[in-house]
Amino acid sequence: MYSRLKSLLFFLPVLLTGNLFSVVFATNDSLYNILSQSGSSQLSSNLNIIFQDLLRTNPSEGLSLGLRIASRIENEKNEKLFADYCYYMGSFQLRLSSEDISESYFSKALQIRRKQNDTEGLIRLLIKYAYLKIFFSDYNASSEMLMEAENLNENQKSPFHKTDINVAKAILYYIVEDRVVADSVIKAAITEAEYLGYEEGLNLALEHQGIISIALKKYDEAETVLLRAEKSVIAIGDKLMTAGLYDNLATLYTFMGQSEKAIDYVKKGLSLKKEMNYKWGDIVANSILGSVYFNMGKRAEALKLLEESFTVIQEKGYKRGIRTLASILANLNERAGNADAALKYFKIYKNISDSLRLEENLMIIESRKVEGDQKKKEAEIEKQAATARLNNLYITAVLFAGLLSLFIFVYVWLNRTRMRNINNGLAEKNRQLATDNDELEDLHQRLEKTGAEKNMLFGVFSHDIKNPVMAVMGYSEMLYEDYETMTVQEIRENLLKAKNAGVNLSNLTDNVLNWSLLNLDRLTVKNEVFAPAEVADKVLNIIESHAALKNISVISMADSAIRVSSDPNLYALLIRNFLTNAVKFTQPGKTVELTILMTDDTLITVIKDQGLGISDEIIDEILSGKAKSRRGTGSEKGTGLGLIICKAALEKLSGTMEIESALNEGTRIVLRIPVSEVTA
């Protein structure tokens, strides 16, 4: 029963608001003048155009205009015109929740259209009438009307009518609890509407899909389709349907436990309905807000809102609305422990339900009076009355047993819900503690990394930069003071050492600068057209003095014809650091090779040395960016910045690095960088 009450709650906005579109319309007096002054040949087309617009924008205005023009319609003595008039007046009354009057108009229109074999008009009327029968809970009649419309459309073959019929059938299946079938039918209707570009049918189908998905607890799916429908109806300026979608979204977010979103959508829907002076706006909004507040723990405020809505709808004598709100209030008061109030509203719910059921039975009896003579009708009525009495006795017994079962079920359900909420609260606290621990661990690791980087930077400035500066100064001072006593060879050697110290200082400065840009996230890629061989030659000119000191040959096998589009500075940074490392770890008298070639839009750079080699453990550290500096074969020191920067530069260039090495035999490093080759 509780799930049924929930269904009534979120179906209420759909029944009250309907599917309306916003258009610009003239004043009532202007429209009345147009219709009253139209000739007989123009009256029918003008009435259809004006009433269709008012049906979509302002049914209250349409009803007022229809009552004013009634005498003119009757004087025309035109049955088709009168059937159209009754169709629109019934639709206005349905939109304004005057269902009994609506049925009177629809019944007259149905009789005329069947008589005239107006298939097109009859299909539209049957679909609309089926919705009204759903509202009256006369599901058999609704189903029969939709079947009749479907049979008529077999000859008409209108894909638009087919879509409208499927949308209505989906709602009927949903109401009678066949929600899986409803879900399948409404999705088929959405596919049809999308294929046809039928915007009106698509928007209505999306809204109904959202409602059905809520019933099936497919909340993510419901959110997707309702937000899609919201975007569409806002784009076409459909304020009334937008307001209805806001109510459905508010109901969805209530079930999803997202109270703030639910409240926001309720307020937006209420604002639109107040703007359009929609008389049911406060009632729908307060009904949804009441449920939201109740779930938020604001029980007193929730019950107050629902009771205010109940009072208003009770004053208006809207029995189905009274029944729905009485069901909700009975349920919520029972959950809140207000036994007296729960019993009060349950009695109201039962009385109204009995009254409506009696009205429905009377409608059935009335519809059958025309089928036979007076004696047969009286006998049939008596028979039905006797059957009704027996049914009442049976229903009373069933209701008593049902109430007892309901009380037991609700009691057990509330206890289970309370325990589930406690368990969920504990689980949430555990998740929060785990999240806090993860954040603390992450912060600890970042602090350790920052400390290590700070120590490394201090070491660079206090020692690694100071050493080459002192070397340059020392060799310069020696040359200045002793050059007269030095041989030319000694002078050249000292100048070469000073140059090498300057080159080391320049490389170190570049690495510190690039390391700083990396930490500030300013190391960017600037694409230019360049020849990799030319970049390699410039790098070789820089490091050749260091290689010469160790008697190491650096051989370049770069294809000078290759021209690519990439970042030449980052590329120079990569090969300079890798070649410097190759020279650093190669024994004097050995060879370092540089090979550059292109394969399938990939620039391949290979640096091969005959040095000390690298262990698998250190290779893993290099690839993960955690390698520490080691002394070279000439006791050269390093900072460890070069490999860190090279790894970052490769990532910026979307490149990869492969390392093949054997201890005491040498290392081969392959860099693969995706580029665009430029032809001359």
Residue pairs with C-beta under 8 A, 6 or more apart in sequence:
1 406
2 331
2 410
2 413
5 327
5 328
5 331
6 255
7 174
7 215
8 324
8 327
8 328
9 251
9 287
9 288
9 291
9 324
9 328
10 211
10 214
10 215
10 248
10 251
10 252
10 255
11 175
11 211
12 284
12 287
12 321
12 324
13 244
13 247
13 248
13 251
13 269
13 284
13 288
14 207
14 208
14 211
14 244
14 248
15 135
16 97
16 244
16 280
16 283
16 284
17 240
17 241
17 243
17 244
17 247
17 273
17 278
17 280
17 284
18 94
18 95
18 240
18 241
18 244
19 200
19 203
19 204
19 207
19 241
19 244
20 55
20 56
20 57
20 59
20 95
20 238
20 239
20 240
20 241
21 56
21 57
21 200
21 236
21 237
21 238
21 240
21 241
22 56
22 57
22 236
22 237
22 238
22 239
22 240
23 53
23 56
23 57
25 31
25 50
25 53
25 54
25 57
25 58
25 61
26 34
28 61
28 64
28 65
28 68
31 50
31 54
31 65
32 65
32 68
32 69
34 46
34 50
35 43
35 46
35 47
35 50
35 65
35 69
35 72
36 69
36 72
38 46
40 76
40 78
43 72
43 76
43 81
44 78
44 80
44 81
44 84
47 69
47 73
47 81
47 84
47 85
47 88
48 84
50 65
51 62
51 65
51 66
51 84
51 88
52 88
54 61
54 62
54 65
54 92
55 62
55 88
55 91
55 92
55 95
57 240
58 276
59 91
59 92
59 95
59 96
60 92
60 96
60 277
62 88
62 92
63 89
63 92
63 93
63 96
66 85
66 88
66 89
66 92
70 85
73 81
73 82
73 85
74 82
76 82
79 112
79 115
79 116
80 112
80 116
80 118
82 108
82 112
83 108
83 109
83 112
83 113
83 116
83 118
83 121
84 109
84 121
86 105
86 106
86 108
86 109
86 112
87 105
87 106
87 109
87 121
87 124
87 125
87 128
89 105
90 101
90 102
90 103
90 104
90 105
90 106
90 109
90 128
90 132
91 102
91 128
93 99
93 101
93 102
93 105
94 102
94 128
94 131
94 132
94 135
96 279
97 280
97 318
97 321
99 132
99 135
99 136
102 132
103 132
103 136
106 125
106 128
106 129
106 132
109 125
110 122
110 125
110 126
110 129
112 118
113 121
113 122
113 125
114 122
119 152
119 155
119 156
120 156
120 158
122 149
122 152
123 149
123 152
123 153
123 156
123 158
123 161
124 161
126 145
126 146
126 148
126 149
126 152
127 145
127 146
127 149
127 161
127 164
127 165
127 168
129 145
130 142
130 143
130 145
130 146
130 149
130 168
130 172
131 142
131 168
131 171
133 139
133 141
133 142
133 145
134 142
134 168
134 171
134 172
134 175
135 320
136 360
136 363
137 356
137 360
138 360
138 363
139 172
139 175
139 176
142 168
142 172
143 172
146 165
146 168
146 169
146 172
149 161
149 165
150 162
150 165
153 161
153 162
153 165
159 192
159 196
159 198
160 196
160 198
160 201
162 192
163 189
163 192
163 193
163 196
163 198
163 201
163 205
164 201
166 185
166 186
166 188
166 189
166 192
166 205
167 186
167 189
167 201
167 204
167 205
167 208
169 185
170 182
170 183
170 185
170 186
170 189
170 205
170 208
170 209
170 212
171 182
171 208
171 211
172 182
173 179
173 181
173 182
173 185
174 182
174 208
174 211
174 212
174 215
179 212
179 215
179 216
180 216
182 212
183 209
183 212
183 213
183 216
186 205
186 208
186 209
186 212
187 209
189 201
189 205
190 202
190 205
190 206
190 209
190 225
192 198
192 201
193 199
193 201
193 202
193 205
194 202
199 232
199 236
202 232
203 229
203 232
203 233
203 238
203 241
206 225
206 226
206 228
206 229
206 232
207 225
207 226
207 229
207 241
207 244
207 245
207 248
209 222
209 225
210 222
210 223
210 225
210 226
210 229
210 245
210 248
210 249
210 252
211 222
211 248
213 219
213 221
213 222
213 225
214 222
214 248
214 251
214 252
214 255
217 255
219 252
219 255
219 256
222 252
223 249
223 252
223 256
226 245
226 248
226 249
226 252
227 249
229 245
230 242
230 245
230 246
230 249
233 241
233 242
233 245
234 242
239 272
239 275
239 276
240 272
240 276
240 278
242 269
242 272
243 269
243 272
243 273
243 276
243 278
243 281
244 269
245 269
246 265
246 266
246 268
246 269
246 272
247 265
247 266
247 269
247 284
247 285
247 288
249 261
249 262
249 265
250 261
250 262
250 263
250 265
250 266
250 269
250 288
250 292
251 262
251 288
251 291
252 262
253 259
253 261
253 262
253 265
254 262
254 288
254 291
254 292
254 295
257 295
259 292
259 295
259 296
262 288
262 292
263 289
263 292
266 285
266 288
266 289
266 292
267 285
269 281
269 284
269 285
270 281
270 282
270 285
273 280
273 281
273 284
273 285
274 281
282 309
282 312
283 309
283 312
283 313
283 321
286 305
286 306
286 308
286 309
287 305
287 306
287 309
287 324
287 325
287 328
289 302
289 305
290 302
290 303
290 305
290 306
290 309
290 328
290 332
291 302
291 328
291 332
292 302
293 299
293 301
293 302
293 305
294 302
294 303
294 332
294 335
294 336
296 302
299 332
299 336
302 332
303 329
303 332
303 333
303 336
303 338
303 341
306 325
306 328
306 329
306 332
307 329
309 325
310 322
310 325
310 326
310 329
310 345
313 321
313 322
313 325
314 322
319 352
319 355
319 356
320 356
322 348
322 352
323 349
323 352
323 353
323 356
326 345
326 346
326 348
326 349
326 352
327 345
327 349
329 341
329 342
329 345
330 342
330 343
330 345
330 346
330 349
331 342
333 339
333 341
333 342
333 345
334 342
334 410
335 410
335 414
350 399
361 384
361 388
365 380
365 381
365 384
368 377
368 380
369 377
371 377
372 380
453 519
456 639
456 640
456 641
457 512
459 639
460 508
460 512
460 639
460 641
464 508
464 637
464 638
464 639
465 505
465 508
465 509
465 512
467 637
468 501
468 502
468 504
468 505
468 508
469 501
469 505
471 497
471 498
471 501
472 498
472 501
472 502
472 505
475 494
475 495
475 497
475 498
475 501
476 498
478 494
479 486
479 491
479 494
479 495
479 498
483 491
486 494
496 545
496 548
496 549
497 549
499 545
500 545
500 546
500 549
503 542
503 543
503 545
503 546
504 546
506 542
507 542
507 576
507 577
507 580
508 639
508 641
510 573
510 576
511 577
511 639
511 641
511 642
511 645
512 641
514 523
514 573
514 645
514 649
515 641
515 644
515 645
517 523
518 644
518 645
518 648
523 648
523 649
523 652
524 652
525 566
525 567
525 570
525 652
525 653
526 567
526 569
527 565
527 566
527 567
528 565
528 566
528 567
528 568
529 563
529 564
529 565
529 678
530 563
530 564
530 566
530 568
530 571
531 560
531 562
531 563
532 558
532 562
532 564
532 571
532 596
532 603
532 605
533 556
533 558
533 559
533 560
533 562
533 596
534 560
535 568
535 571
535 572
535 575
536 556
536 558
536 575
536 594
536 596
537 556
537 558
538 572
539 572
539 575
539 576
539 579
540 554
540 556
540 579
540 594
542 576
543 554
543 576
543 579
543 580
543 583
544 554
546 580
546 583
547 553
547 554
547 583
547 592
549 634
550 583
550 586
550 588
550 633
550 634
551 588
551 589
552 583
552 586
552 588
552 589
552 590
552 591
552 592
553 590
553 591
553 592
554 579
554 583
554 591
554 592
554 593
554 594
555 591
555 592
555 593
555 594
556 594
556 596
557 593
557 594
557 595
557 596
558 594
558 595
558 596
559 596
559 597
559 598
562 596
562 597
562 598
562 603
562 677
563 677
563 678
563 679
563 680
564 598
564 603
564 675
564 676
564 677
564 678
565 675
565 676
565 677
565 678
566 603
566 653
566 673
566 675
566 676
567 652
567 653
570 649
570 652
570 653
571 603
571 653
571 673
573 645
573 646
573 649
574 605
574 646
574 649
574 650
574 671
575 594
575 605
575 607
577 642
577 643
577 645
577 646
578 607
578 646
578 669
578 671
579 592
579 594
579 607
580 642
581 638
581 642
581 643
582 592
582 607
582 608
582 609
582 611
582 667
582 669
583 592
583 609
583 632
584 632
584 633
584 634
584 636
584 638
585 609
585 611
585 612
585 630
585 632
585 633
585 667
586 592
586 609
586 610
586 611
586 612
586 633
586 666
587 610
587 611
587 612
587 633
588 633
588 634
590 609
590 610
590 611
591 609
591 610
592 607
592 608
592 609
592 610
593 606
593 607
593 608
593 609
594 605
594 606
594 607
595 604
595 605
595 606
595 608
596 603
596 604
596 605
596 606
597 604
598 604
598 677
601 674
601 675
601 676
601 677
602 672
602 673
602 674
602 675
603 671
603 672
603 673
603 674
603 675
604 670
604 671
604 672
605 670
605 671
605 673
606 668
606 669
606 670
606 671
607 668
607 669
607 671
608 666
608 667
608 668
608 669
609 666
609 667
610 665
610 666
611 633
611 666
611 667
612 633
612 663
612 664
613 661
613 662
613 663
613 664
613 665
613 666
613 667
614 622
614 659
614 661
614 663
614 667
615 661
615 663
618 627
619 659
619 661
621 627
621 628
622 643
622 659
623 657
623 659
625 643
625 644
625 647
627 640
627 643
628 640
629 637
629 638
629 639
629 640
630 638
631 637
632 638
646 657
647 657
650 656
650 657
650 671
650 673
653 673
653 674
654 673
654 674
655 671
655 672
655 673
655 674
656 671
656 672
657 669
657 670
657 671
657 672
658 669
658 670
658 672
659 667
659 668
659 669
660 667
660 668
660 669
660 670
661 667
661 668
